Amino acid sequence: MDDNIKKELQSAAFERLVSHLRERKDVQNIDLMDLAGFCRNCLSKWYREEAEKKGISVSDSDARKHVYGMPYAEWKEKYQK
């Protein structure tokens, strides 16, 4: 498998994970942290950090919006228990 295909598959898997977490609003970040050692906020930080490695500026709020599918404050208000 060449590197471009590998990166495309990794990207698709990441987007699928993000989509799954957007659908599973019942799963709280603390639950993810307890069970898996990461949460939605971790994913958004990793996204931002990888952008920075490429010289692309992504704010924390934009990265969180990508992961949550809405502004973080809105998600917290609607779904955080």
Protein Blocks (a to p, Z undefined) as FASTA:
>chain_A
ZZklmmmmmmmmmmmmmmmmmmmmmbcfklmmmmnopafklmmmmmmmmmmmnopacdfk
lmmmmmnopafklmmmmmmZZ
